[in-house]
Amino acid sequence: MRRTLTVAAAAAALLVSAGPLPAAGAGSAAAAPAAAGRWGAHEAESYWTPERMASARPLPPVPPQPGVAPEYPAADPVRIPPVPPVDAPEPLDPPEPPLEPVEAPEPPEPAPVAASSPSDTPTVGAPEPAATPSVLPAPVPEPVPTPSILPAPAPVRPALPRIPAAGPGVGQDFGGLPVVGRMFLVKGGGSYFCTASVVASPGRNLVISAAHCLLGSDTQQVAFVPQYTRAKPRPFGMFPVVRTAAGRSKIWIDQRYRTQGVNRAAALDVAFAQVGPGAKGLRVQDVVGGNRLVTGAGYAHARATLIGHPSTAARPRLCVNRTTKYTSTDARIPGSFLRIACTGYPGGTSGGPFLLRLDGRTGTGDVVGVIGGWKTGGDKSDVSYSSYFGTDIRKLYEKAVAGAKAS
């Protein structure tokens, strides 16, 4: 079962370089033709009513063959009535439980996927480094520079919900974080969603998700809703994915992912999208903050936080555990991936961020992966995977930054 299957200143964004994935290829923007007409915050909110958002489903599986369009079921014309509100979340007080390994722990490996060049060492895209957080795993034997972190400015927001105090690897529903939300979209006449999160950028207008969520020429009416819950479906408003003059959504996916398919190019299952301002005219990062993008950080991390929006759940899910490296032995799905054991991450969680150093005050951290890759994020709901964030993901991000700035 694939994961999709089930009913600012320029210094704000951190980039740490790493080795390349296989064969060169540029990412491409504006890939998804959208319906004609204006698509701003007001139009998005008019279309994505609370009832329609509640009735949206996780995407069906994407066919492994490139160029083959999936058959999406027809949209259900019956709207689901709103669900009674859940208890209001308490202020954030992140726990520090002891962590258990998913499997026999492996030493941190700074190299990206198997075909990547191991010679690249992390470098900083921001000019001023900060102290290394204590949550990082022990340094590798080779003397390599530690990625420096320059925090993205965080806006003043209401009190954050409490992170569940669960054991390592145990997923629990919670009130969510403003920086993470649902990405709603229309395909084949049906209403669907994945998980996405804000990534810090100079334009303060980018979100990151899985490429398989946003792939396809029929991806339309795309909009990001931070901290979506069924009880409070638009706590910070709605941010529509920007369209070009030709009516195409501004989404950046590596071209090899489009041409080689979701299996052969599983190591590239990452997408960036430019979102427009909300109904109040504010940019998304100014409203909810943004996670810092980190590349070249290795595979093994002692403490990673995984957040996603599972299938028909009314609230998002959070889990903390260590990550390990998984290298595929299937020649049809090559590459190495981050792996984390967290219970209860079925369809809908695709695109959810792997976060390091989650700050309980700002609700932001360092994003080193998103659920996607190796069978689009995992064929079991209790183990999730991410494409490795190396040089190709950094280049795709840089292309998205340039494209968003030019608009």
C-alpha positions in Angstrom: 0.0 0.0 0.0 1.5 3.3 -1.0 1.5 6.2 1.4 -1.0 8.1 -0.8 -3.5 5.2 -0.7 -6.5 5.5 1.8 -10.2 6.9 1.9 12.7 37.8 5.3 15.7 38.4 4.6 17.7 36.1 2.3 19.5 34.8 5.4 16.2 33.5 6.7 16.5 30.3 4.7 19.4 28.0 5.6 21.0 25.9 2.8 23.7 23.4 3.5 25.2 21.9 0.4 25.7 18.1 -0.1 26.6 15.6 -2.8 24.4 15.2 -5.9 21.8 12.5 -6.7 22.1 10.6 -10.0 22.4 12.3 -13.3 21.9 16.0 -13.8 18.6 17.5 -14.5 16.8 20.8 -13.8 13.7 21.2 -11.9 10.8 22.8 -13.6 8.1 25.2 -12.4 4.7 26.0 -13.6 4.0 22.4 -14.4 0.3 22.1 -13.5 -2.2 23.8 -15.8 -4.9 25.4 -13.7 -8.4 26.4 -14.5 -8.7 29.8 -16.1 -9.5 32.9 -14.1 -8.2 34.6 -11.0 -7.1 32.4 -8.1 -6.4 34.5 -5.1 -7.1 34.1 -1.4 -10.7 35.1 -1.6 -11.4 32.7 -4.5 -9.6 29.9 -2.7 -11.6 30.4 0.5 -14.8 30.5 -1.5 -14.0 27.2 -3.2 -12.4 25.4 -0.3 -15.3 25.7 2.2 -15.0 24.0 5.6 -17.3 21.2 4.3 -15.3 20.6 1.1 -12.0 20.5 3.1 -13.5 18.0 5.5 -14.7 15.8 2.6 -11.3 15.9 0.8 -9.4 12.5 0.7 -5.8 11.5 0.5 -4.6 11.1 -3.1 -4.8 7.7 -4.8 -1.5 6.0 -5.6 0.6 7.5 -8.4 1.3 5.0 -11.2 5.0 4.0 -11.3 5.3 4.4 -15.1 6.1 8.0 -16.3 3.5 9.6 -18.5 0.6 7.4 -17.3 -2.2 9.3 -15.6 -4.0 7.7 -12.7 -7.7 7.3 -12.7 -9.1 9.4 -9.9 -12.6 8.6 -8.5 -15.3 11.1 -9.0 -15.8 13.7 -6.3 -18.5 12.9 -3.7 -21.2 15.5 -4.2 -22.5 15.1 -0.6 -20.8 17.5 1.8 -19.8 16.2 5.2 -21.3 18.3 8.0 -18.8 20.0 10.3 -17.5 17.9 13.2 -18.0 19.2 16.8 -15.0 21.1 18.1 -12.2 19.3 19.9 -10.7 20.4 23.1 -8.6 23.5 22.9 -4.9 22.7 23.0 -2.7 23.7 25.9 0.5 25.8 25.6 3.4 24.0 24.1 5.7 22.2 26.6 7.8 19.7 24.5 8.8 16.6 26.4 12.3 15.1 26.4 11.6 11.3 26.5 14.5 8.9 26.1 14.7 7.7 22.5 14.9 4.2 21.3 16.4 3.2 17.9 14.1 2.1 15.1 16.7 -0.6 14.4 20.3 -1.3 15.2 21.6 2.3 15.2 23.9 3.3 12.4 26.6 6.0 12.5 25.7 9.3 11.0 26.5 9.4 7.3 27.0 12.8 5.8 26.9 11.4 2.2 23.6 11.6 0.3 22.2 8.8 -1.8 24.5 6.0 -3.1 25.1 7.7 -6.4 25.9 11.0 -4.7 29.3 12.5 -4.4 30.7 12.1 -0.9 33.2 14.9 -1.3 30.9 17.7 -0.6 30.8 19.0 3.0 28.1 21.1 4.5 28.4 24.8 3.8 26.1 27.6 5.0 23.9 29.7 2.8 23.5 32.2 5.6 26.4 34.5 6.6 26.3 34.2 10.4 26.6 30.8 12.0 25.0 30.0 15.3 25.9 27.6 18.1 25.3 23.9 17.4 22.2 22.7 19.3 22.8 19.9 21.9 20.3 17.6 20.3 22.6 16.8 17.4 24.0 13.3 17.3 27.7 12.8 18.1 30.1 14.0 15.4 31.3 11.5 12.8 34.9 10.4 13.1 36.0 12.5 10.1 36.4 16.2 10.9 33.6 17.9 8.9 32.1 21.3 9.5 28.8 21.2 11.5 25.9 22.8 9.6 25.4 26.3 11.0 21.8 27.4 11.8 20.6 30.9 11.3 17.0 31.0 12.8 14.3 32.5 10.6 12.5 35.4 12.2 9.2 34.1 13.7 6.1 36.3 14.0 4.2 36.8 17.2 1.5 34.1 17.3 -1.0 32.6 19.8 0.2 30.0 22.3 1.2 26.8 20.6 -0.5 23.5 21.4 1.2 21.0 23.7 3.3 18.4 22.0 2.1 15.0 23.2 4.3 13.3 25.8 4.6 9.9 24.2 7.4 7.4 24.0 9.7 7.3 21.0 8.0 6.1 17.8 4.5 6.5 19.2 2.3 8.8 17.0 -0.3 10.9 18.7 -2.9 13.4 17.5 -2.4 17.0 18.7 -3.5 20.5 17.9 -0.9 21.1 15.2 1.7 23.7 14.5 1.1 26.9 12.5 4.0 26.2 10.2 2.5 22.8 9.1 -0.8 22.3 7.4 -2.8 20.7 4.6 -2.3 21.2 0.9 -5.7 21.0 -0.8 -6.0 20.3 -4.5 -8.4 19.1 -7.2 -7.5 16.2 -9.6 -9.9 14.5 -12.0 -12.8 16.3 -10.4 -12.1 15.0 -6.9 -11.0 16.9 -3.8 -7.8 15.7 -2.2 -5.0 16.7 0.2 -1.5 16.1 1.3 0.6 17.6 4.1 2.9 20.6 3.5 4.9 23.1 5.5 6.3 26.5 5.2 10.0 26.7 4.4 11.9 29.9 5.1 12.8 31.8 1.9 13.8 35.4 0.9 10.3 35.9 -0.6 8.7 34.4 2.5 6.2 32.6 0.2 7.3 29.0 -0.3 6.0 25.7 1.0 7.5 22.2 0.7 5.7 19.0 0.1 6.2 15.6 -1.7 6.4 15.7 -5.5 4.0 12.8 -5.9 1.3 15.0 -4.2 1.6 17.8 -6.8 2.5 15.8 -9.9 0.3 15.9 -12.9 -1.1 18.3 -15.5 -4.6 18.2 -13.9 -3.5 19.5 -10.5 -5.8 22.5 -9.9 -7.3 24.7 -7.2 -4.2 24.2 -5.0 -4.2 26.0 -1.7 -2.2 25.7 1.6 -4.0 25.9 5.0 -1.7 26.2 8.0 -2.6 24.3 11.1 -5.7 22.8 9.7 -8.0 21.0 12.0 -11.6 20.1 11.4 -12.7 22.1 14.4 -10.7 25.2 13.3 -10.3 24.7 9.5 -8.7 28.1 8.7 -7.1 29.5 11.9 -4.5 31.5 9.9 -6.4 31.8 6.7 -5.7 30.2 3.3 -2.8 30.7 0.9 -3.4 29.9 -2.7 -0.6 28.4 -4.9 0.2 31.2 -7.3 -0.7 30.8 -11.0 1.2 32.2 -13.9 -0.4 34.4 -16.6 -0.8 31.2 -18.6 -2.9 29.7 -15.7 -0.2 27.2 -14.5 0.5 26.6 -10.8 3.9 27.7 -9.7 5.2 24.3 -8.5 8.9 23.1 -8.8 9.6 19.4 -9.2 12.8 17.9 -10.5 12.3 17.1 -14.2 13.7 13.6 -13.7 10.8 12.9 -11.4 8.4 13.7 -14.2 10.2 11.8 -16.9 11.4 8.7 -15.0 8.4 8.2 -12.7 7.8 7.9 -9.0 9.8 4.7 -8.6 12.9 5.2 -10.7 13.2 8.8 -9.4 12.0 8.1 -5.8 15.1 9.9 -4.5 13.7 13.1 -5.9 10.2 13.0 -4.3 10.2 16.7 -3.2 8.3 19.7 -4.4 8.3 23.4 -3.7 5.3 25.7 -4.4 4.9 29.5 -4.3 1.8 30.6 -2.4 0.2 34.0 -2.6 -0.8 36.2 0.3 -3.8 35.4 2.4 -7.0 37.4 2.5 -5.4 40.1 4.7 -2.6 40.6 2.2 0.1 39.0 4.4 2.7 36.5 3.2 2.5 33.1 4.7 5.9 33.2 6.4 5.0 36.6 8.0 1.9 35.0 9.5 3.2 31.6 10.7 7.0 31.6 10.4 9.0 29.1 8.4 11.2 26.0 8.9 14.9 26.3 7.8 15.8 24.0 4.9 18.9 22.0 5.7 20.7 19.8 3.2 23.7 17.5 3.6 22.9 16.7 7.2 23.2 12.9 6.9 20.7 10.2 7.6 21.1 9.3 11.2 19.5 11.7 13.7 19.0 11.0 17.4 15.7 13.0 17.6 13.5 13.9 14.7 9.9 15.1 14.8 7.5 13.8 12.2 4.2 15.7 11.6 1.5 14.8 9.1 -2.3 14.9 8.5 -3.6 11.3 8.4 -6.5 10.4 6.1 -9.8 11.3 7.7 -8.4 12.3 11.1 -9.7 15.6 12.5 -6.3 16.7 13.7 -2.7 16.3 12.7 -0.3 13.7 14.1 3.1 14.1 15.8 5.8 11.5 16.6 9.4 11.7 17.9 12.0 9.1 17.1 15.5 8.6 15.7 16.1 8.3 11.9 18.3 5.7 10.2 19.5 5.2 6.6 17.7 2.8 4.3 19.3 1.8 1.0 17.0 0.1 -1.5 18.0 -3.3 -2.9 15.4 -3.0 -5.6 16.9 -1.9 -8.8 13.6 -0.5 -9.9 13.5 1.9 -7.0 17.2 3.0 -6.5 18.5 5.3 -3.8 19.0 5.8 -0.1 16.4 7.3 2.1 15.8 8.6 5.7 13.6 6.1 7.6 11.7 6.6 10.8 9.4 4.3 12.7 6.3 6.2 13.9 2.9 4.7 14.3 -0.2 5.8 12.5 1.0 7.7 9.4 -1.3 6.5 6.5 -2.5 8.4 3.4 -2.7 12.2 3.8 0.6 12.4 5.7 2.7 12.5 2.4 4.7 15.7 2.3 4.8 15.9 6.1 8.1 17.3 7.4 11.0 15.6 9.2 12.1 18.3 11.7 15.2 18.6 13.8 15.7 21.0 16.7 12.0 21.8 16.9 11.8 25.1 18.9 8.9 24.9 21.5 8.7 28.7 21.5 8.5 29.5 17.8 7.1 26.2 16.6 9.7 25.9 13.9 12.7 23.7 13.3 15.1 22.4 10.6 13.4 20.5 7.8 15.7 17.6 6.6 13.0 15.5 4.8 9.4 15.1 3.9 7.3 11.9 3.8 7.9 10.7 0.2 10.2 8.5 -1.7 10.7 4.6 -1.5 7.1 3.8 -2.5 6.0 7.4 -2.0 6.8 7.6 1.7 6.2 4.1 2.9 4.0 1.2 2.1 3.2 0.7 5.8 1.6 3.3 8.0 4.1 2.7 10.9 7.3 3.3 9.0 7.9 6.5 6.9 10.6 7.4 4.4 12.0 10.6 2.9 14.1 11.3 -0.1 17.6 12.5 1.1 18.0 16.2 1.1 21.3 16.6 -0.9 22.6 18.8 -3.7 19.6 18.2 -6.0 17.1 19.3 -3.4 19.2 22.4 -2.6 19.3 23.3 -6.4 15.6 22.8 -6.7 15.0 25.1 -3.7 17.3 27.7 -5.2 15.3 27.5 -8.5 12.1 28.0 -6.6 13.5 31.0 -4.7 14.6 32.5 -8.0 11.2 31.8 -9.7 9.2 33.1 -6.8 11.3 36.3 -6.7 10.9 36.9 -10.4 7.1 36.8 -10.2 
